[in-house]
C-alpha cells in the first residue's frame, strides 16, 4: 500500500510539472517568419503572466466585422527589465501591431514585435531572434 501511495504522489507531481514545460515553447514551434502580420485594432486585454505576455486586439475588417486576435511576446520579467510595464499598454487604446502569424492559420494567434500607438510612439518588444537566444540561455545550450 505504501508503494502505491508513493507512486500516486510521483505521478501527480510529474503531471503538475508537465503543464509549465508544455506551455513554454520556442518561437519557431508556433510562429512563422514567412507570415508577417500587420493589424490595426483596439487593445481589449493584456495578460501579464508567465511564461509569456498576451495582448488581445479587436480588429475590424472592411465590412465592420470584429475579429479578436491573441498576440504573444516574451515573459513579463524580460519586458520589465527592458523598461516596459503594464501602464504602457492601457486597455482601450487603438494601435497597429507588427509581428508574425501562427503556423496554424486557423487560429487568430500571432507574435507581436512592434506596437505603433495612436499618439505616434512606437514600442519595440522582443524579436524572435532575441527570444530564441533567451531560450538557449535558459536551457544552457549556448
C-alpha positions in Angstrom: 0.0 0.0 0.0 2.8 2.4 0.9 4.5 1.9 -2.6 1.1 2.6 -4.3 0.8 5.9 -2.4 4.3 6.9 -3.4 3.6 6.1 -7.0 0.4 8.2 -7.0 2.3 11.2 -5.4 5.1 10.9 -8.0 2.6 10.6 -10.9 0.7 13.7 -9.8 3.9 15.6 -9.2 5.1 14.8 -12.8 1.8 15.9 -14.2 1.9 19.2 -12.3 5.3 19.9 -13.7 4.4 19.0 -17.3 2.0 21.9 -17.7 4.5 24.7 -17.4 7.0 22.8 -19.5 4.5 22.3 -22.3 3.4 25.9 -22.1 6.8 27.3 -22.7 7.9 26.9 -26.3 10.3 28.4 -28.8 9.1 31.0 -31.4 9.7 28.5 -34.2 7.4 25.9 -32.7 4.3 28.1 -33.2 5.0 31.1 -35.4 6.3 31.5 -39.0 8.8 34.2 -40.0 7.4 33.9 -43.5 4.0 35.1 -42.4 4.4 38.8 -41.5 1.4 40.2 -39.7 0.2 43.8 -39.5 -3.1 44.5 -37.7 -4.8 47.7 -36.6 -7.3 47.5 -33.8 -8.2 48.2 -30.2 -6.4 46.6 -27.2 -9.0 44.8 -25.2 -6.9 42.9 -22.6 -3.3 42.3 -21.5 -2.4 39.0 -19.8 0.8 39.8 -18.0 1.8 36.4 -16.7 4.4 33.7 -17.3 5.5 32.1 -19.5 4.6 34.9 -22.0 2.5 38.1 -22.1 -0.6 38.1 -24.3 -2.1 41.2 -25.9 -5.7 40.8 -27.1 -6.6 43.0 -30.0 -10.0 43.5 -31.6 -9.6 44.1 -35.3 -12.4 45.4 -37.7 -12.3 44.2 -41.3 -13.7 46.3 -44.2 -17.2 45.0 -43.6 -17.1 46.1 -40.0 -16.9 42.5 -38.6 -14.7 42.3 -35.5 -12.1 39.6 -35.1 -10.3 39.1 -31.8 -6.5 38.3 -32.0 -4.2 37.0 -29.3 -0.7 38.3 -29.7 2.2 36.8 -27.7 5.6 38.0 -26.7 8.3 37.4 -24.1 7.9 36.7 -20.4 6.9 39.7 -18.2 10.2 39.8 -16.4 12.2 40.2 -19.6 9.9 43.1 -20.7 10.1 44.8 -17.3 13.9 44.6 -17.5 13.7 46.3 -20.9 11.6 49.1 -19.3 8.1 48.1 -20.3 5.4 48.0 -17.6 1.6 47.4 -17.6 0.9 51.1 -17.6 2.4 51.5 -21.1 -0.3 49.2 -22.5 -3.7 50.7 -21.4 -6.8 48.7 -22.4 -9.0 50.5 -24.9 -6.0 52.1 -26.8 -6.1 51.9 -30.6 -2.8 50.6 -32.1 -1.2 48.9 -35.0 0.9 45.9 -34.4 3.6 44.2 -36.5 4.7 40.7 -36.0 4.2 37.1 -37.3 1.2 34.9 -37.7 0.9 31.4 -36.2 1.9 28.5 -38.4 -1.6 27.2 -38.0 -3.6 29.7 -40.0 -6.9 28.5 -38.5 -6.4 30.5 -35.3 -6.1 34.2 -34.7 -2.8 34.0 -32.9 0.4 35.9 -33.6 3.8 37.0 -32.2 3.9 40.8 -31.8 7.3 42.6 -32.3 6.2 46.2 -32.6 3.4 48.4 -31.3 2.5 51.6 -33.0 0.4 53.7 -30.6 -2.2 56.3 -31.5 0.0 59.1 -30.1 2.7 58.3 -32.7 5.0 56.5 -30.3 6.4 53.0 -31.0 7.2 50.3 -28.6 9.6 47.6 -29.9 9.2 44.3 -27.9 11.4 41.3 -28.0 12.1 40.0 -31.5 12.0 36.3 -32.5 15.8 36.1 -32.6 16.1 37.7 -29.1 13.5 35.1 -27.9 15.5 32.3 -29.4 18.7 33.5 -27.8 16.9 33.7 -24.4 15.5 30.2 -24.8 19.0 28.9 -25.5 20.4 30.7 -22.4 17.6 29.4 -20.2 18.3 25.8 -21.2 22.1 26.2 -21.1 22.5 25.3 -24.8 24.6 28.3 -25.8 
